[in-house]
Every structure is written in C-alpha cells, then in structure tokens.
Amino acid sequence: QKEVEQNSGPLSVPEGAIASLNCTYSDRGSQSFFWYRQYSGKSPELIMSIYSNGDKEDGRFTAQLNKASQYVSLLIRDSQPSDSATYLCAVRLTGGGNKLTFGTGTQLKVEL
Amino acid sequence: KAGVTQTPRYLIKTRGQQVTLSCSPISGHRSVSWYQQTPGQGLQFLFEYFSETQRNKGNFPGRFSGRQFSNSRSEMNVSTLELGDSALYLCASSRGVAGVTDTQYFGPGTRLTVL
C-alpha cells in the first residue's frame, strides 16, 4: 500500500462545475496535509493546507480532512479552464520531520 | 517578498559527470528541502537542511549530497551522473519551526538532462 494515494485521472469536468479530488493516506498519525497545483513544465504551487478535521475554504477551493477515514479532499467550485493542471496531495507523516510525501497527482481537465 | 530561486534552470550533462545545483530560500526561511521529480516515480524527497545541518534524508544513494550555508542558501550535488538522474530537481523552503503548520514553498526547479 502506498503511503499517499490519488487517482491519476484524468478527471474531466465541464467549465463551471465542481471538481472533486481525493487523496488517502496510510499513516494514521499524520498531522499536516497540503494540496499543490502543478501546471505542465512548472513547479508545484501551494493551494491549500489543512491540519484539523473538517472543511477549510479559500475562495473557490475547499479542503476537507477526515482523519478517522484517513482521507483528504479538494473541491474546486466554478471550475475554470485555467484550473486544468495536476493536483498533488502531500502529507507530512509522523516522525518524518519536515519531509513531505506526495501522491502521484490527479490530472484535472476543465472543458469548455 | 521574493520567492525561492534556483540556479541554473536547465542543465545538460553526460554520464559520469557531476553537477551542483543551488537554491536560495525565501527571506527568513531556514529550512531547505530538496525533491526529485520524474514521470515514473513522481515527487520524491531527497533531504532537508536546517541551520546548516541535514535534518532528514530520503532513500537516495550517497551520490546525492547537499549542504547549507549560514545564509540558509543550499546546494545539492550529484556525482557520477547516471541516465536515470535526469529529472526536475525542486527546492522547497519553509520556516523550519517545529509544528504541524510549517509550509513548504517550491522554487521553479532545475531541469537536469543526463546524456
């Protein structure tokens, strides 16, 4: 079992729809969770961070964390073509210091 | 505030050579982490430096090494390059303080091609 798992996609959604990206992790003691967006040929850009169970909203983005079920998700409302990118879930595992463990990323395509 | 900078942005080397990559963190950040990104393996952690000390290390061979200077700038070195070392090398900086909220910000990366 991989430490951090994501569906590779591609996930295709129409413009204006809600895109839902999911991530599961294996280390129950993990405490820090991050979503990064990566455009092709570019470096990862931080979108959201979440540390407590529940929802955290920032503009069109909502991160959801459920530690009991060991999953974290990212919702993108009113999806735009500019949201088309690969979304990386990153987890700071217990005892890993500042090391982030990444999922393989989900490719999102927002279609006109 | 300026972001993380990495130099050079692109490198072409041949097998057996060595290479040094440089990273300057965000002002005030004391932790620098290095990652390798390849299509097959994704983003993998190489090592982290904090206050000139390696604080954490990933599962890479000893050919991969790094260091950090007193101004928090960091370098990583890869010796005896192999074709499989072709990758995007990413540097990420953070404040480095203990706690769950320490957040890493990535630089633009160095694209290394080994021929």
HADDOCK unambig.tbl for C-alpha pairs under 7 A between the chains (distance, minus, plus):
assign (segid A and resid 31 and name CA) (segid B and resid 100 and name CA) 6.22 0.50 0.50
assign (segid A and resid 32 and name CA) (segid B and resid 100 and name CA) 5.55 0.50 0.50
assign (segid A and resid 32 and name CA) (segid B and resid 101 and name CA) 6.89 0.50 0.50
assign (segid A and resid 42 and name CA) (segid B and resid 108 and name CA) 6.63 0.50 0.50
assign (segid A and resid 43 and name CA) (segid B and resid 106 and name CA) 6.67 0.50 0.50
assign (segid A and resid 43 and name CA) (segid B and resid 107 and name CA) 6.75 0.50 0.50
assign (segid A and resid 43 and name CA) (segid B and resid 108 and name CA) 5.22 0.50 0.50
assign (segid A and resid 43 and name CA) (segid B and resid 109 and name CA) 6.34 0.50 0.50
assign (segid A and resid 44 and name CA) (segid B and resid 106 and name CA) 6.28 0.50 0.50
assign (segid A and resid 45 and name CA) (segid B and resid 106 and name CA) 6.79 0.50 0.50
assign (segid A and resid 46 and name CA) (segid B and resid 105 and name CA) 6.79 0.50 0.50
assign (segid A and resid 97 and name CA) (segid B and resid 56 and name CA) 6.63 0.50 0.50
assign (segid A and resid 99 and name CA) (segid B and resid 45 and name CA) 6.67 0.50 0.50
assign (segid A and resid 102 and name CA) (segid B and resid 43 and name CA) 6.20 0.50 0.50
assign (segid A and resid 104 and name CA) (segid B and resid 42 and name CA) 5.67 0.50 0.50
